[in-house]
């Protein structure tokens, strides 16, 4: 690979671009659905778990794969759909009111992404079990009381 001019950075860029494209495809149906904001957030968090499973070695290799400024060409903001879902959920009453939507989205995204990654990659939890438990834990904390 070295003789072909493939560098670690160029290989990483291709893998990150592939994950970014996969993320867009995964969230597109939720972004265009008529579901409540809370249902979209829950679906988006479940889709995040499925995305992580498809790219688990990459996600396990670096805790910066979801950050902007990665070496890939397809710079995307992974948090933006989740911010939208939280704003809509607070407005339609499907999520608890109060708190800044961006901060709540960032907490929910990271709580699911990294807990799920750790349970799948380091504790060998089954995908369905890990997804259900982690997403439910986060959603229960955001539900209206």
C-alpha angles and dihedrals in degrees: 000000000000090000090054090056095253110150129189089249094051091047091049090048091055092049092048092048090051091051091048091052090047090050092053092049091047096052099038095089092050093047089056099041130106093228122126118268090252092052090048091050092050091047091046092052091049089049089051090056091050090049090051090052091054091050101028098134090053094046092047090051096059137019090209100065092108096046125105115246094051117149093254122107096230100073106191136170105235092190099055098083090049092050088053093049092050093047090049092045092051090049096048095041096244090115129042114272121236132060129069111290094222093053093045091049092049092050093047093046094049095041090055099036099051099033090049092046092051095047093048099040103034105024099034095230114171113259096242094047094048094044094048095046098044097042092045092050092053095042092049088056092052099042120112113259 
